[in-house]
Amino acid sequence: MTLERARELLARQAAFGGGYQRHGARLVLAEVARTHGQVAVDALIVELRLDRVFGFAPGTRFEAPGPKRPAG
């Protein structure tokens, strides 16, 4: 996912607010973290004021749900 596409999706989620949109935003940020790194995630949180809308703080690690990795 490009950062521009992530920005569009997150702006749309933030405009609606609410629990379902918060979850969707977390998924988008997890994908951004995977492909572009934590710096890009933090920049989007600040730029789109996701701290105010969803309570996301810069430095928060987002991971997409998926199968659990075996320990060890």
C-alpha positions as CSV (number, residue, x, y, z in Angstrom):
1,M,0.0,0.0,0.0
2,T,1.3,3.4,-0.9
3,L,1.5,6.1,1.8
4,E,-0.9,8.3,-0.3
5,R,-3.5,5.5,-0.3
6,A,-3.0,4.9,3.4
7,R,-3.5,8.6,4.0
8,E,-6.8,8.6,2.0
9,L,-8.1,5.6,3.9
10,L,-7.1,6.9,7.3
11,A,-8.6,10.3,6.5
12,R,-11.9,8.6,5.6
13,Q,-11.8,6.5,8.8
14,A,-11.1,9.6,10.9
15,A,-13.9,11.6,9.4
16,F,-16.4,9.0,10.6
17,G,-14.8,8.2,14.0
18,G,-16.2,5.4,16.1
19,G,-15.2,1.8,17.0
20,Y,-15.4,0.1,13.7
21,Q,-13.4,2.9,12.0
22,R,-10.8,2.7,14.8
23,H,-10.3,-1.0,14.0
24,G,-10.0,-0.3,10.3
25,A,-7.5,2.5,11.0
26,R,-5.5,0.0,13.1
27,L,-5.4,-2.4,10.2
28,V,-4.2,0.3,7.8
29,L,-1.5,1.4,10.2
30,A,-0.4,-2.2,10.6
31,E,0.1,-2.4,6.9
32,V,1.9,0.9,6.8
33,A,4.2,-0.3,9.6
34,R,4.9,-3.6,7.7
35,T,5.8,-1.9,4.4
36,H,7.1,1.6,5.4
37,G,8.2,1.3,9.0
38,Q,7.3,2.9,12.3
39,V,8.4,6.4,11.3
40,A,5.7,6.5,8.6
41,V,3.1,5.3,11.1
42,D,4.0,8.0,13.5
43,A,4.0,10.6,10.8
44,L,0.5,9.6,9.8
45,I,-0.8,9.6,13.4
46,V,0.5,13.2,13.8
47,E,-0.5,14.5,10.4
48,L,-4.1,13.2,10.6
49,R,-4.5,13.8,14.3
50,L,-5.3,10.2,15.0
51,D,-4.3,10.8,18.6
52,R,-7.3,13.0,19.0
53,V,-9.7,10.9,16.9
54,F,-8.8,7.4,18.0
55,G,-6.4,7.8,20.9
56,F,-3.4,6.4,18.9
57,A,-0.1,7.7,20.2
58,P,3.1,8.0,18.1
59,G,5.3,5.0,18.9
60,T,2.4,2.6,19.2
61,R,3.1,-0.6,17.4
62,F,0.3,-1.9,15.2
63,E,0.2,-5.5,14.0
64,A,-2.3,-7.1,11.6
65,P,-4.2,-10.0,13.1
66,G,-3.2,-13.4,11.8
67,P,-2.0,-16.8,12.8
68,K,0.0,-16.9,16.0
69,R,3.7,-17.6,15.5
70,P,5.1,-20.5,17.4
71,A,7.1,-19.6,20.5
72,G,10.8,-20.0,20.5
